[in-house]
Amino acid sequence: MALFSKLFGGGKTPEPAMSETYKDFAITPVAQKESGGWRLTARIEKDGKEHMLIRSDVLQSKDQADEAAVAKAKQIIDEQGERLFG
């Protein structure tokens, strides 16, 4: 049965990252696995609007990528605020 799990995407699901609220924005790290590590990615949401932050940074561990994504999202919120959504 393990063969079918691998073929059809079954098996372990990655543990979802915890969302964090910062200045009324919800920040959810969404690290993406890359060949050299984990790409720094986060979803920023407020009042039904969503912005995906995707950086070129690739870090060694998922935890590092998640922490860096939250820090970068906070910086962008401080710089752009509501303008973030266009």
Secondary structure as GFF3:
##gff-version 3
##sequence-region A 1 86
A	DSSP	alpha_helix	2	7	.	.	.	ID=ss1
A	DSSP	beta_strand	20	22	.	.	.	ID=ss2
A	DSSP	beta_strand	25	29	.	.	.	ID=ss3
A	DSSP	beta_strand	32	34	.	.	.	ID=ss4
A	DSSP	beta_strand	37	46	.	.	.	ID=ss5
A	DSSP	beta_strand	49	59	.	.	.	ID=ss6
A	DSSP	alpha_helix	62	80	.	.	.	ID=ss7
A	DSSP	three_ten_helix	81	85	.	.	.	ID=ss8
###
